[in-house]
């Protein structure tokens, strides 16, 4: 009902704007999308369907335009060359300070937000970048692999004890197991896993500016600035913050923001990757064959040997899974993090130099680049092997951002999703259904049109799990 009212209001406002005339205004040579409402600006149109609205603006105003959303004026860049020039900024003319400040205030409810972001960027990000680099990743990867194997071992015991398939919501299955395994890996055995329900609530309501910073109050075990049993990364981060003048609540809020960033995007990519695989049986069978072949040829057919192998070894193998993860990101990452200009500058676009003013907040429309058929053939289709051996496609991929602000945890995130996929496909026969139990093959429910940043599912789908050697005519029960 409310959505119908919003759509009707949008149509009315659009009609009023049309009556006001079609002459486009410009600021610094960039067209400005007209906004009827003060302060709110274009937020009503944008909020109902961000992808569709930005595409309509791009078609009318070109690859660069200014947009007012809830009091903030953004310069949207949708041109492939312009987005690459912005994200891979070599002159360091842009900063991600605004988005980090927003997240620490939204998620962690920190009070010294300026100081916290400065500490994050100058002290914490270098630690994360080092510990998640290929040279040091094994310290996290070994621990994560063991935790995930223990969790899935318990699930496998449960599955084999059932006379029917185990049925669980796909989103809950992925988020719960990755949350517990990754949290214990990073924060240590004292981490309270009962906080998963709180975290799941935070994930679903992040846009409502909810604060659940109590999540981490019970995880801290101070002893000379360290968390007992935590990873070297978390220990180094805690030590770095102890040397500052941050309050206890701001330290907790900073850690909560880090934890949300650690999990959130990884969960979403993993969800869609498994959904894409299970939506096409031929693609799923190709991945299953690759896993069986790689395990047989390089690990003696033993999953445990793969789990205990260096992360660099896994990187060399499973090319289809690696490609599929990148392809999933290409399809589901809608926008990359905002950038703020530290100085007057310009970026290259296909239409020539685009002048940027100091203080401009830029919104790189990555989805427009990734959905461009001139860049990716048949861009709207999931192609499992799109990034196998294709250096040109790899260079145009912007799922992890680029330049100075390239995602610091990208190698760990890919490793997590790869291990999740290998375990699931190796251990079980999997099937997706809707809530009524009807199989979903070739007809994934459409994503939520209100998705912003990442595609979000519109309805829940269910994962049916049974051992790979189980008979195919098993009945199912809801877990």
C-alpha positions in Angstrom: 0.0 0.0 0.0 2.7 2.5 1.0 4.7 1.6 -2.1 1.7 2.4 -4.3 1.3 5.8 -2.6 5.0 6.5 -3.1 4.9 5.5 -6.8 1.8 7.7 -7.3 3.5 10.7 -5.6 6.6 10.2 -7.8 4.4 10.2 -10.9 2.7 13.4 -9.7 6.0 15.1 -8.9 7.5 14.0 -12.2 4.5 15.6 -14.0 4.9 18.9 -12.1 8.6 18.9 -13.0 7.7 18.4 -16.6 5.4 21.4 -16.5 8.2 23.6 -15.1 10.0 23.2 -18.4 12.7 21.1 -19.9 15.6 23.5 -19.8 18.5 21.8 -18.0 20.6 23.8 -15.5 24.3 23.4 -15.3 26.9 23.8 -12.5 30.5 23.9 -13.5 29.5 22.5 -16.9 27.7 19.5 -15.3 23.9 19.1 -15.8 21.8 19.2 -12.6 18.9 16.9 -12.2 16.0 19.1 -11.2 14.5 18.5 -7.7 11.0 19.8 -6.7 11.4 19.2 -3.0 13.8 21.2 -0.9 16.5 19.2 1.0 14.9 15.9 0.1 15.7 16.5 -3.5 15.5 13.4 -5.7 15.5 10.9 -2.8 11.9 9.8 -3.3 12.6 8.7 -6.9 16.0 7.3 -6.1 14.8 5.3 -3.1 12.1 3.4 -5.0 14.5 2.0 -7.5 18.1 3.4 -7.4 19.4 1.4 -10.4 16.5 2.3 -12.7 16.5 5.9 -11.6 20.3 6.4 -12.2 19.9 4.8 -15.6 17.1 7.2 -16.6 19.2 10.1 -15.4 22.2 8.8 -17.4 20.0 8.5 -20.6 18.7 12.1 -20.2 21.7 14.0 -18.8 24.7 12.0 -19.9 27.4 10.1 -18.1 27.9 12.8 -15.4 25.2 14.8 -13.5 24.6 16.4 -10.1 21.9 14.9 -7.9 20.4 16.1 -4.6 19.6 13.3 -2.1 18.4 14.1 1.4 20.5 17.2 1.8 23.6 15.9 0.1 24.6 16.9 -3.4 26.4 14.1 -5.4 28.2 14.2 -8.6 27.3 10.8 -10.3 29.8 9.4 -12.7 28.6 6.6 -15.0 31.1 6.7 -17.8 33.4 3.7 -17.9 36.6 5.8 -18.4 35.4 8.3 -15.8 34.6 5.6 -13.1 38.0 4.0 -13.7 39.8 7.3 -13.6 38.0 8.2 -10.3 38.5 4.8 -8.5 42.1 4.3 -9.7 43.1 7.8 -8.8 46.9 8.0 -9.0 47.2 11.6 -7.8 45.4 10.8 -4.5 43.0 13.7 -5.1 40.0 11.8 -3.6 39.3 10.4 -0.2 36.8 7.9 1.2 36.5 9.9 4.4 32.8 10.7 4.1 31.6 7.1 3.7 33.8 5.8 6.6 32.6 8.7 8.8 29.0 7.8 7.9 29.5 4.1 8.7 31.2 4.7 12.1 28.3 7.0 13.1 25.6 4.7 11.7 26.9 1.3 12.8 29.1 2.1 15.8 27.5 5.2 17.1 30.9 6.7 17.8 31.0 10.2 19.2 34.5 11.3 18.0 33.7 10.3 14.4 36.4 12.6 12.9 39.1 11.2 15.1 37.9 7.6 14.7 38.0 7.8 10.9 41.5 9.3 10.9 42.7 6.5 13.2 41.0 3.9 11.0 42.6 5.2 7.8 46.1 5.9 9.3 46.5 3.1 11.8 44.0 0.3 11.3 43.8 0.0 7.5 47.5 -0.6 7.1 47.2 -3.5 9.6 44.3 -5.0 7.7 46.0 -4.5 4.4 49.1 -6.3 5.6 47.4 -9.2 7.4 45.0 -9.8 4.5 47.7 -9.6 1.8 48.7 -12.8 -0.1 52.0 -12.9 1.7 50.4 -13.1 5.2 46.9 -14.5 4.4 47.7 -18.0 5.6 47.5 -16.9 9.2 43.9 -16.1 8.8 43.1 -18.7 6.2 44.3 -21.7 8.2 42.2 -20.7 11.2 39.1 -19.9 9.1 39.4 -23.2 7.1 39.5 -25.2 10.4 36.5 -23.3 11.9 34.4 -23.7 8.7 35.3 -27.4 8.5 34.2 -28.0 12.1 30.9 -26.2 11.5 30.1 -28.0 8.3 31.2 -31.3 9.8 28.4 -30.8 12.4 25.9 -29.9 9.6 27.0 -33.0 7.7 26.4 -35.2 10.7 22.9 -33.6 11.1 22.2 -34.1 7.4 23.2 -37.8 7.4 21.1 -38.5 10.5 17.9 -37.2 8.8 15.7 -39.5 6.7 14.9 -36.5 4.5 16.7 -33.4 3.3 17.7 -30.6 5.6 15.9 -27.4 4.5 17.1 -24.0 5.6 16.8 -20.4 4.2 19.8 -19.8 1.9 20.6 -16.4 3.5 20.6 -17.7 7.0 22.6 -20.8 6.2 25.4 -18.6 4.6 25.4 -15.8 7.1 25.3 -17.9 10.2 28.2 -20.2 9.3 30.4 -17.5 7.9 29.6 -15.2 10.8 30.7 -17.8 13.4 33.8 -19.0 11.5 35.1 -15.6 10.4 34.4 -14.0 13.8 36.2 -16.7 15.7 39.1 -16.5 13.3 39.5 -12.8 13.7 38.3 -12.1 17.3 39.2 -15.4 19.0 37.3 -18.1 20.9 35.8 -15.6 23.4 33.6 -14.2 20.7 29.9 -14.7 21.7 28.2 -16.4 18.8 24.8 -15.9 20.3 25.1 -12.3 18.9 24.4 -13.6 15.4 20.7 -12.8 15.8 21.6 -9.2 16.7 24.0 -8.9 13.8 21.4 -10.3 11.4 19.0 -7.7 12.6 21.6 -5.0 12.1 22.2 -6.3 8.5 18.5 -6.1 7.6 18.0 -2.7 9.1 21.3 -0.9 8.4 19.6 1.8 6.4 17.4 2.6 9.4 20.5 3.9 11.3 20.2 1.3 14.1 22.9 1.0 16.6 23.8 -2.4 18.2 27.2 -1.6 19.6 26.5 -3.8 22.6 27.4 -6.7 20.2 31.1 -6.3 20.9 30.9 -5.2 24.6 31.1 -8.9 25.7 33.8 -9.9 23.2 36.6 -7.8 24.6 39.0 -9.6 27.0 41.6 -7.0 27.8 45.0 -8.2 28.8 47.8 -5.9 28.0 45.7 -4.5 25.1 45.0 -7.9 23.5 42.0 -10.2 23.0 42.7 -13.7 24.2 43.1 -16.1 21.2 42.4 -13.3 18.6 44.2 -13.1 15.3 47.3 -11.0 15.0 45.3 -8.5 12.9 42.7 -7.9 15.7 45.4 -7.8 18.4 47.4 -5.2 16.4 44.3 -3.2 15.9 43.4 -3.2 19.6 47.0 -2.1 20.4 46.8 0.7 17.9 43.6 2.0 19.4 44.8 1.6 23.0 47.5 4.2 22.2 44.9 6.8 21.3 42.6 8.9 23.4 39.4 7.2 22.2 36.8 6.4 24.7 35.9 2.8 25.5 32.5 3.2 23.7 34.2 4.6 20.6 36.7 1.7 20.6 33.8 -0.7 20.7 32.0 1.2 18.0 35.0 1.2 15.8 35.4 -2.6 16.2 31.7 -3.1 15.5 32.1 -1.1 12.3 35.1 -3.2 11.3 33.1 -6.4 12.1 30.2 -5.3 10.0 32.5 -4.5 7.1 34.3 -7.8 7.5 31.1 -9.8 7.1 28.5 -7.8 5.3 29.7 -7.7 1.7 31.2 -11.2 1.9 27.8 -12.6 2.9 26.0 -10.9 0.0 28.5 -12.1 -2.6 28.5 -15.7 -1.2 24.7 -15.7 -1.3 24.4 -14.6 -4.9 27.2 -16.9 -6.1 25.5 -20.0 -4.7 22.2 -18.8 -6.0 23.6 -18.3 -9.5 25.2 -21.8 -9.4 22.0 -23.5 -8.2 19.8 -21.6 -10.6 21.6 -23.4 -13.6 22.2 -27.1 -13.2 24.8 -27.1 -16.0 26.8 -24.4 -14.3 26.6 -26.2 -11.0 27.8 -29.4 -12.5 30.8 -27.6 -14.1 31.8 -26.3 -10.7 31.2 -29.7 -9.1 33.4 -31.4 -11.7 36.1 -28.8 -11.2 36.1 -29.3 -7.4 36.3 -33.1 -7.7 39.0 -32.9 -10.4 41.2 -30.3 -8.5 40.9 -32.2 -5.2 41.8 -35.5 -6.9 44.7 -34.1 -9.0 46.3 -31.8 -6.3 45.1 -33.0 -2.9 44.7 -36.8 -3.3 40.9 -36.4 -3.3 41.0 -35.3 0.3 39.1 -32.2 1.3 41.0 -32.0 4.6 44.3 -31.7 2.7 43.0 -28.8 0.7 41.8 -27.1 3.9 45.2 -27.4 5.5 47.1 -26.2 2.3 48.4 -22.7 2.0 46.0 -20.2 0.6 48.4 -19.6 -2.4 47.9 -23.2 -3.3 44.1 -22.8 -3.5 44.6 -19.6 -5.5 46.4 -21.5 -8.3 43.5 -24.0 -8.6 39.7 -23.8 -9.0 39.8 -21.1 -11.8 36.0 -21.5 -12.5 35.2 -20.7 -8.9 37.5 -17.7 -8.9 36.0 -16.4 -12.1 32.5 -17.1 -10.8 33.1 -15.0 -7.7 34.3 -12.0 -9.8 31.3 -12.5 -12.2 28.9 -12.5 -9.3 30.5 -9.2 -8.0 30.1 -7.7 -11.5 26.4 -8.4 -11.4 25.5 -7.5 -7.8 27.8 -4.6 -6.9 25.8 -1.5 -7.8 27.8 1.4 -6.5 31.2 1.7 -5.1 32.0 3.8 -2.0 31.7 7.5 -2.3 34.7 9.7 -2.9 35.3 13.3 -1.8 37.6 15.6 -3.7 40.5 16.9 -1.5 41.4 19.6 -4.1 40.2 21.0 -7.4 41.1 18.4 -10.0 39.7 16.7 -13.1 39.1 13.1 -14.2 39.2 11.7 -17.7 35.9 10.7 -19.4 35.0 9.6 -22.9 33.5 13.1 -23.4 36.8 14.8 -22.3 38.1 16.1 -18.9 35.4 16.4 -16.2 36.2 19.3 -13.8 35.9 18.5 -10.1 35.6 21.1 -7.3 37.2 20.6 -3.9 34.6 19.2 -1.6 32.6 17.5 -4.4 31.2 14.2 -3.3 31.3 11.7 -6.2 29.2 8.6 -6.6 30.8 6.1 -9.0 28.0 4.2 -10.7 29.9 0.9 -11.1 26.7 -0.9 -12.1 26.5 1.2 -15.3 30.0 0.1 -16.2 29.5 -3.5 -15.4 26.2 -3.7 -17.3 27.6 -2.1 -20.5 27.6 -4.5 -23.4 30.5 -2.6 -25.0 32.6 -3.6 -22.0 31.2 -7.1 -21.3 29.5 -9.1 -24.0 26.0 -10.1 -23.0 26.5 -8.1 -19.8 23.3 -9.0 -18.0 24.0 -12.8 -18.2 26.0 -14.7 -15.6 28.9 -16.4 -17.3 30.9 -18.6 -15.0 34.1 -18.6 -17.0 34.0 -14.9 -18.1 37.2 -14.1 -16.2 39.1 -17.2 -16.9 42.3 -16.1 -18.7 40.7 -12.8 -19.9 43.1 -10.1 -18.8 41.0 -7.3 -20.5 37.9 -8.3 -18.5 40.0 -8.5 -15.3 41.3 -5.0 -15.8 37.8 -3.5 -16.2 36.4 -5.2 -13.1 35.6 -2.7 -10.3 33.9 -4.9 -7.7 36.6 -4.2 -5.1 37.1 -0.5 -6.1 40.6 0.6 -7.2 43.7 2.7 -6.5 44.6 3.7 -3.0 41.2 2.7 -1.7 41.1 -0.8 -3.1 39.3 -3.1 -0.6 41.9 -4.1 2.0 40.2 -7.4 2.8 39.6 -8.6 -0.8 41.9 -11.6 -0.7 40.4 -12.9 2.6 36.9 -12.3 1.2 37.5 -14.4 -1.9 39.2 -17.1 0.1 36.2 -17.3 2.4 33.7 -17.6 -0.5 35.9 -20.1 -2.3 36.1 -22.4 0.8 32.4 -22.1 1.5 31.7 -23.2 -2.1 34.2 -26.1 -2.1 32.8 -27.5 1.2 29.1 -27.2 0.1 29.5 -28.7 -3.3 31.9 -31.4 -2.2 29.9 -32.6 0.8 26.3 -32.3 -0.4 23.7 -32.4 -3.1 22.0 -29.0 -3.1 18.8 -27.6 -4.5 17.0 -24.3 -4.3 13.3 -24.0 -3.9 10.7 -21.3 -3.1 8.7 -21.3 0.2 6.3 -23.8 -1.2 9.0 -26.3 -2.0 8.9 -25.7 -5.8 12.4 -26.1 -7.3 14.0 -22.9 -8.6 16.0 -23.6 -11.8 16.4 -20.8 -14.3 13.9 -18.5 -12.6 15.6 -16.9 -9.6 13.2 -14.4 -8.0 14.0 -10.8 -9.1 16.1 -8.7 -6.7 14.6 -6.0 -4.5 14.2 -2.9 -6.7 15.2 -0.7 -3.8 18.6 -2.3 -3.6 21.4 0.2 -3.3 25.1 -0.6 -3.1 24.5 -4.3 -3.5 21.6 -6.3 -5.0 19.4 -7.6 -2.3 16.9 -10.6 -2.6 13.3 -9.7 -2.8 12.0 -13.0 -1.2 13.6 -15.8 0.7 14.7 -18.9 -1.1 15.4 -22.3 0.6 18.4 -24.6 0.4 17.7 -28.3 0.4 20.8 -30.3 1.6 21.4 -34.0 1.5 24.5 -36.1 1.2 25.8 -36.5 -2.4 25.4 -40.3 -2.2 21.8 -40.1 -0.9 18.9 -41.4 -3.1 17.3 -38.7 -5.1 13.7 -39.5 -4.1 14.0 -38.3 -0.5 11.2 -36.2 1.0 12.1 -32.9 2.7 11.3 -31.4 6.0 11.6 -27.8 7.1 14.4 -27.2 9.6 
